[in-house]
Amino acid sequence: MAQLEHFTTPVDAVLARMRALDAELPERDGVAVFNRVYLTVTEEVERSLDAGEFPDPSAATALDVRFAERYLAAVDAGAEDRRPPACWRPLFQFRGHPGVRPLQFALAGINAHIGHDLALAVVDTCRTLGCEPADLEDEFDRVGDLLVSLEERIREDLMPGPDLLQIADPITHLLGSWSLERAREATWAAARALWVLRRCEDVAEDFTERLDAAVGFAGRMLLTPLAD
């Protein structure tokens, strides 16, 4: 993974790594589809940081980088034939399946990253900065708002066609089964729970494993192959 200190800012290092992935992965690859989405989000975060739109830029930068590092670590694990977290395994397993549509890849990646990685990134950031989750709530909400604002654009860009509006299309049911807003709310609750449990390592580990597995299960459903 690129060393963050070699770049102007930690966010620049993250962006450089995502752009490198975008250049090297096949366009239709499922990880590439999600990477393009995440690259757009991270570029928007950087723009907001530069514009002074975060109440605490240092905290926002730390959260954004810890968040991205978990995705990039999963990419590294997949490339090195190591097992990524359970939440990411469906995307890596189905990344080349011809029956999975690009929108499904994007949502499965968002599900893994928001549902699992973001909660752990909040805890990572609190430990790094010596603060409580409540101190990061504004930054968490701002990042969440950016994701929500981009979700509609993502869906529009990756819609398979007008037939999606037909209730009989299977992807219509998949789209209705997952909500970014609900995932965001659940993630904040999980982050707060993990912070409280940090002194009970065995309980925290069990909670994290179950969260990972549950998010992975949802991701597997989102990647159900569909007939054209």
Secondary structure as GFF3:
##gff-version 3
##sequence-region A 1 228
A	DSSP	three_ten_helix	4	6	.	.	.	ID=ss1
A	DSSP	alpha_helix	10	24	.	.	.	ID=ss2
A	DSSP	alpha_helix	30	50	.	.	.	ID=ss3
A	DSSP	alpha_helix	57	79	.	.	.	ID=ss4
A	DSSP	alpha_helix	89	94	.	.	.	ID=ss5
A	DSSP	alpha_helix	102	112	.	.	.	ID=ss6
A	DSSP	pi_helix	113	117	.	.	.	ID=ss7
A	DSSP	alpha_helix	118	129	.	.	.	ID=ss8
A	DSSP	three_ten_helix	133	136	.	.	.	ID=ss9
A	DSSP	alpha_helix	137	158	.	.	.	ID=ss10
A	DSSP	three_ten_helix	162	165	.	.	.	ID=ss11
A	DSSP	alpha_helix	170	176	.	.	.	ID=ss12
A	DSSP	alpha_helix	180	196	.	.	.	ID=ss13
A	DSSP	three_ten_helix	197	199	.	.	.	ID=ss14
A	DSSP	alpha_helix	201	222	.	.	.	ID=ss15
###
